[in-house]
Amino acid sequence: MIRVLLADDEAMIRAGVRAILAADPGIEVVAEAGDGREAVELALGHRPDVALLDIRMPRLDGLAAAAEIRRAAPATQVIMLTTFGEDEYIARALSGGAAGFLLKSGDPHELIAGVRAVADGAAYLSPKAAHRVITELSGGRMSHGADARRRTAALTPREREVLALVGAGLSNAEIARRLHVVEGTVKAYVSAILTRLEVRNRVQAAIVAYEAGLTPAS
């Protein structure tokens, strides 16, 4: 069972998201918050697998709440859920350690897919958000490529292989099947990769993989 914390200052939005998640018997909303500070407190109390956070909330916005949750409860994966698709929000969410970014205007199936993906150790961006990230990367690939190649050169061949698959959006389970190893081995590789690349999460690792030319943009 995937345990989810839902935080949004609009009760109707929370009700709608809760109803969508209830359609999946493998997902349970264990706590709800109406502001960012309450979300952090509930995350520490319930230790959910996934925290779904709205970006704009009173007391503490979702971006700040995400950073606090990731620091205090690193096992909890964070997905930002918002009506805003501006690049600055996406960039700040990812740099703060969020593993996913979904737009409230997206397909309800994306919500369930996103929760399942990040709970399984993968990253998830809605198609619109992913397009914005790729567009940004395409403009900066030449300038960042040399640094990314230098950083990935320090990895072992196997670690670079795993990183390329992370960059392609595969979960730990999918990588394990692809490489014919157990999932625990993949988790160990990913942990080592994040440490050696000095990045916070899989999304940031995927960006390095793209900039280094280990994985294509599509």
Buried (B, 14 or more C-beta within 10 A) or exposed (E): EBBBBBBBBEEEBBEBBBEBBEEBEEBBBBBBBBBBBBBBBBBEEBEBBBBBBBBBBEBBBBBBBBBBBBEEBEEBBBBBBBEEBEEEBBBBBBBBBBBBBBBBEBEEEBBBBBBBBBBBBBBBBBEBBBEBBBEBBEEEBEEBBEEBBEBBEEBEEEBBBBBBBBBBBBBBEBBBEBBEBEBEBBBEBBEBBBEBBEBBBBBBBBBBBBBBEBBEEE
